[in-house]
Every structure is written in C-alpha cells, then in structure tokens.
C-alpha cells in the first residue's frame, strides 16, 4: 500500500504547490505566500490519520476494472492530459475521459459507503 500513500502525498504536495485559487486571492489583496519547508509537510502527514482513507481507497481501487484503474493512474497520478491517456491506453479520448469519470465515481461511492467523502468545495 506504499503506492497509495504515495498518491495521497503527491496530491497533497500538488495542492500546496499549485494553490491556484488562494494564490490568486493573495495576489489581489497583496499578501505574500510563505513556502512550507519539507519538514512541515512531513509533520502534517504525521498528524493526519490517513489510515481510514488509505483503507477505503485501497478497497475502492480493487473494485475498479483494470481499464479504469489504468486511466486513473495515468490521469491523476501521472498528471497526463486526456489525449495522452487515450494514446497510452489505445482508445479514443472520449473513452479515456469516460474511464476516468467512472473510476472517480466508483471511488466516491465506496468512500461514501465508508462514511468518507471527497471534498467538492473549498471553503
């Protein structure tokens, strides 16, 4: 399950690195962003109980068809565009989009069944 932890860490890092919405808001009001040292990211990971999420994600990923799991890996983890995902999977771009969408819906359903949910809004 180390790869699953890697996914979560990658997504958390991407969120903090890109922070597009909050970066734009900070620029508008003139507040500079302070970068977090790598040690702080590690400390955050230590404080957050990822076990329930990790288990639910593992369960959800096991329920996916191979084609959906592969499409999700290429799109979400590897960060490829849909055209490249389709090329690598040997399918049409619309099919790649559909595989990712269905995979994400399935994961959301399993998380919901476990009492967890994906964040859809930023407060």
C-alpha atoms as one frame of an Amber mdcrd trajectory, in Angstrom:
protein
   0.000   0.000   0.000   3.012   2.292  -0.170   1.894   3.403  -3.619  -1.440
   4.518  -2.179   0.348   6.616   0.424   2.422   7.995  -2.449  -0.759   9.040
  -4.256  -2.048  10.896  -1.222   1.303  12.553  -0.627   1.569  13.550  -4.295
  -1.910  15.057  -4.271  -1.274  16.926  -1.019   2.002  18.269  -2.388   0.329
  19.318  -5.647  -2.390  21.111  -3.695   0.119  23.080  -1.659   2.420  23.778
  -4.604  -0.234  24.960  -7.015  -2.789  26.533  -4.679  -4.119  28.428  -7.681
  -7.222  29.858  -6.075  -5.632  31.027  -2.852  -2.569  32.313  -4.723  -4.778
  34.486  -6.917  -6.663  35.770  -3.873  -3.418  36.562  -2.056  -2.096  38.464
  -5.077  -5.282  40.537  -5.270  -5.019  41.629  -1.667  -1.231  41.844  -1.622
  -0.338  39.050   0.791   2.869  37.149   0.074   2.857  33.359   0.327   5.276
  31.743   2.714   6.615  28.415   1.491   6.483  25.469   3.864   9.712  23.571
   4.417   9.680  19.855   3.547   9.810  19.008   7.271   6.474  20.774   7.775
   4.838  18.661   5.057   6.146  15.544   6.770   4.842  16.751  10.135   1.393
  17.394   8.650   1.381  13.870   7.264   2.289  12.520  10.705  -0.568  14.402
  12.364  -3.260  13.406   9.862  -4.768   9.970  10.400  -4.683   8.645   6.838
  -5.406   5.018   7.759  -9.197   5.124   7.194  -8.760   6.974   3.904  -5.955
   4.657   2.797  -8.065   1.567   3.520 -11.132   2.967   1.773  -9.112   3.998
  -1.281  -7.478   0.581  -1.475 -10.894  -1.054  -1.303 -12.281   1.301  -3.931
  -9.355   0.752  -6.286  -9.808  -3.014  -6.027 -13.393  -2.659  -7.258 -12.367
  -0.834 -10.432 -11.980  -2.505 -13.787  -8.352  -2.615 -14.941  -9.053  -0.105
 -17.707 -10.491   2.401 -15.213  -7.614   1.887 -12.758  -5.053   2.380 -15.545
  -6.814   5.507 -16.814  -6.958   6.969 -13.287  -3.287   6.227 -12.682  -2.265
   7.965 -15.901  -4.568  10.963 -15.415  -4.455  11.548 -11.651  -1.111  10.190
 -10.519   0.985  10.779 -13.630  -0.866  14.010 -14.443  -1.230  13.287 -18.151
  -3.781  15.006 -20.342  -6.695  13.001 -21.706  -5.205  12.867 -25.205  -2.039
  11.217 -23.890  -4.017   8.902 -21.599  -6.037   7.787 -24.618  -2.899   7.284
 -26.680  -1.248   5.159 -23.995  -4.388   3.093 -23.463  -5.049   2.710 -27.181
  -8.532   4.165 -27.054 -10.393   7.301 -28.083 -10.051  10.409 -25.915 -13.769
  10.229 -25.093 -13.275   6.663 -23.851 -10.341   7.762 -21.685 -12.478  10.542
 -20.173 -15.268   8.076 -19.534 -12.942   5.590 -17.826 -11.546   8.267 -15.527
 -15.010   9.626 -14.763 -16.455   6.207 -13.976 -13.448   5.318 -11.859 -13.745
   8.508  -9.839 -17.478   7.965  -9.360 -16.837   4.439  -8.130 -14.184   5.634
  -5.700 -16.535   8.351  -4.413 -19.280   5.763  -3.899 -17.031   3.420  -1.918
 -15.762   6.329   0.207 -19.333   7.439   0.831 -20.275   3.901   1.898 -17.383
   4.028   4.399 -18.591   7.363   5.797 -15.926   9.383   3.989 -16.404  11.847
   1.185 -14.391  13.676  -1.426 -14.161  17.417  -0.953 -16.067  19.147  -3.720
 -15.848  22.715  -2.483 -13.226  24.899  -0.931 -14.458  26.997   1.962
